[in-house]
Amino acid sequence: MLVAVTDHAAERYRQRVRGTLDARAEVADRVARAHAAGRVETGPRGALLVRDLQRGGLVYVCRPERGELVVTTLWEEGEDAAVPKRFTDALRRDDHRVR
């Protein structure tokens, strides 16, 4: 499966999972392996949710397009996430662009 990664998804990976020089390649590899292993669920509005093989709480949101998957964003579930939801929710309250 061919996997493309948006700038947004690569940046979220760098910020929330781990800093890396080539986040795009790392995300594409992880999504391709998880997809091949069948770790795929149907998400809202036609999205596919792909769960990471190594970190089960890490979910990649993908959009299928003509034989490839485009990773648009990602998140981590659970309180043992690298950046727990309570911290990202607290930041959201201060962001006037998000309502």
Secondary structure, 3 states (H helix, E strand, C coil): CEEEECHHHHHHHHHHCCCCCCHHHHHHHHHHHHHHCCCEEECHHHCEEEECCCCCCEEEEEEEECCEEEEEEEEECCCCCCCCHHHHHHHHHHCCCCC
